[in-house]
Amino acid sequence: MHCPGPPQRLTTLRRSTILAAYVGYAAGFLTVASYVPQVVRTWRTKETKDLSYGMFGLLVTAAALWITYGALSSQWPVIATNVGCGVLNVAILAAKIRFR
């Protein structure tokens, strides 16, 4: 009788899935980190006149939709990245409102 597949394939698939998650978390971390200098600069300088309400509204909405997608598909790197991006975009939007 022939087995339906070598156990080695399952191990390779599991390694690939774990690697993909690590790559996702690393990409997400760098994406969120890329917002930090802008948030810090905006709050330090209080210069917000060139920032668009529309852009930040769209970014916050997109982050909420990505979080929903990540939750529905159980993709934690997507959820974590977009929670971070959403929070930082709200921080910039709050500065825009406060320092107009």
Buried (B, 14 or more C-beta within 10 A) or exposed (E): EEEEEEEEEEEEEEEEEEEEEEEBBEEBBEEBEEBEEBBEEBBEEEEBEEBEEEEBEEBBEBBEEBBEEBEEEEBEBBBBBBBBBBBBBBBBBBBBEEBE
